[in-house]
Amino acid sequence: MLIEDSTEAIGSRYQDKLVGSFGDCAIFDFSQPGALVCGEGGMVVTDDADVAQALRQHRARRLDERFSVSVTARLPYQVAMSDVTAALGLAQLRRIGDILARRKQVEHFYYDYVKSFEGIKDPYIAPDVSEVHWFLYQVHLGTRFSKSSRDAIVQDLHTESIEAAAYSNPLHVQRFYLDRGHRKGECLVTDKVADRVLALPFHGHLTEEQIGFIVQTAKDASINIGAGAAIYL
């Protein structure tokens, strides 16, 4: 069985097929900072009737079952979304095309401004990706940058009230795997990339002027730490 976690790619296409259409079922989380958000909850899509029925049974008890403490052999998790939250999600789903189009415009603004900054490389898109809608806008700093210089840039951005983040922390250096014997250095390329990834603010309400300010602030921060222009891997 193939289960897709498609949250971070809603609306994207791989080899002209929508994400969420490859597996036996696909999961979409509706919490921030995705394109479709309603505070909490999510959606599972499937074309398998048996899987759909099992998911409904796991999600919550039916109203006509609530008179009894004993229900079925399967224990429901009671994880249904509230009606208000679901209504908000459905309203956004109806205009998801407009939401994604606005985020795509923000992406283009970033691309135009990032081109003038040799110290930043815009996000990589694989050859078979037909259409991409980013969950986060992550740029890759060049080889002259270190983890500490990346963190210093983040701090300078925070000083200007720009919500940038050092993103993300590789699995093999997270506590669960460290406790099981894994260590930094096992995946050298992953470590190098992770130490120089920077997530910039990304949502549909950003203006071109704001994006220009964000990128210029990142440029100034790189000069402050002495990294300047960079050469990539």
N, C-alpha and C positions, 0 to 999 in steps of 0.2 A: 504494500500500500504506500502511495506517495501522498504526503500531506504538505501542502505549500503554505509557508508563512509569507503572505503577499502584502502585508501591511505597508511596508516601506516602498512599494512599487505600484500602488493602485493607479490604474489607467495606463500603465506601461505595456509595451508589447515586445515579445521576443520571437524572432522569425515570423513576424506579422500576427502572432497569436497573443491575446490578452493574458497577462499574468492572472492566475487564479483558474485558468482553464486547462492546466496540464495534469494536475493531480486528481486523486480520488476525491479530495476535498481541499479547500483553501480557506485560510483564516485571515481576517482583516480586523485589526484593532482600531477602535475609534477614539483613542486617547491622543493627547498632544504628543509631538508636533506634526502629525500627519495632515494630509489634505482634507480628509473627512473626519471631523472631530465633533463629539457631542458630550464630552466630559468623561464618559466611561462606557463600558460595553464593547461589543464588536459583532462580527458577522462570520458565519461559516457558510460557504457555498458548496454545493455538491449536486451532481445529477444522479446519485445513487439513492434510491428511495429507502433502502434499508439503513444506510448511514444517516440519512436525514431523520428517520424515525428514532434511531438510537440516540442521536444528539438531542432531539426533543425530550426524550425520556430522561436523559442525564441533566438537562438544563433545569427543569422544574417540574413539580407535580401539577397535573391538570386540576382545574377547579373542582371537578366532580370527584376527585380522589382525596380532597382535603378534609373530608369528614372522618378519615381513618388515620391512625398512627401508622399502621402497616400498609404499605403500598404494593410494591412489586419486588422482584428479586434484585432489581437495580436501584441503588440509592440515588435519588436526584440531588444535584449539587445546589439547587436553589440559586442559580446565577442568572436568572432572567433580567433583562434590562427593564427599567421602569417605562411606563407608557409615554411619559413626557420626554425621556431621553430618546426612546425609539422614534417618536414623532420628529424630534430635532434631527436625528440621523436620516430619516426618510426625506425630510425637506432638503437636506444637503445633498443626498444621493440624487435627487431630481435635477440639481444644478451642478453636479460634479464636473461636467464638461466646462462650465464657466469658471469654476474654481481652479481646475487644472490649467486652463488657458491663462489665467492671471498669474499663477505660479510660474508658468513657462515664460511669460514676459519678464518676470523678475529674474529668472535664470539668464535670459538674454542680456539684461542689463548688467548682471554680474560678469558674464562672458566678455562683454565689451570693455568693461573697466579693468578686469583682471589681465587682459591682453597687454596692457601698458605696464604691468608690474612683473618684471622678470623673476622675482623671487617667489612667485606663486604659480602653480600649475593647476588649471581647472580640472574638474572631475573627469575621470576616464570613462569612456563609453565603449563597450566591447563591440566587435564587428557585427555580430548577429542580433544586436539590439535594434529593433525597428523604431521604437519610440520610448523615451525615458521621461518619467516624472519623478524628480528627486524628493525623497523624504526629508533629507537635510542637504545643505549645500556645503560640501566638504572640499577644501582645497589642499593641495600637497605642497609643502614647502621644500625648497631645494636642498641639496646635500650640504651646503655651508651652514644650514641651520641645525641646531642640536635640540634635544628635548627641552633643555633649560631655556634656550632662546625662543622656542615655540611658546613655552609657558609665559615668558616675559611679554611676548606679543599679546597673548590672551589678557594678561594683567593690564597692559596699556589700553586695550580695547575696552576692558571693564571700567577703567578710569573715565573713559568717554561715554559710559553708560551703553556700550555696545555688548549685547549678550552673545559673545563668542565662547567657544568651548574647545578644550583639548579632547578630541574624539577620534577613535574610541580605544578602550583598553582591551588588548587581545585576550582571548579565552585562556591561553596557556599560562598567563600571569595573574589570573584572578584567583581569589582565595580557594575556591572549590578545587581547582587543579593544582595549585601550589601545595595544598595539603595532601595531594596524592603523588607528589614527587616531581611535578613539572617545574621548569625554571625558565626565566628569561634567558634567551640565547639559543633555545632549541629551534626557533623559527626565525632565522636571522633577517630575512627580507621583511617578514611581518613586523618584527621589532623595529626595523628602520623606518618603515612606512608609518607605523603607529606613532612613533616619536615625532613625526613631522606633519601629522594631519591636524587641520584646523577647521572646525565647523563654524561657519558664519551665519548670522541671522537669516532666516529664510521663511517667508510666508507671503501670502497674496496681497498684503496691505503695504508692503515696502514701496517707496517711491524711487525713481531714478536718482534723485538728489541724495536720498539717504544711502543708497548703495554706493554712490560716488564717495560719500563721506566715510563709509565703512572701509572701503578699499584703500582710500588715501591714508586713513588712520593706521591701517596695517602696514602700508609702505613706510610711513614715518616711524612706526615702532621698529621695523626691521633695520632702519638706518640707525636708530638709537642704540640698538644692541650690537651694531657693527657687522651685521650679516650682509646687508646690501643685496645686490643681484646674486643669483645662485645658478649652479649647474645641476641638472637632474640626473638621477640614476639612468 
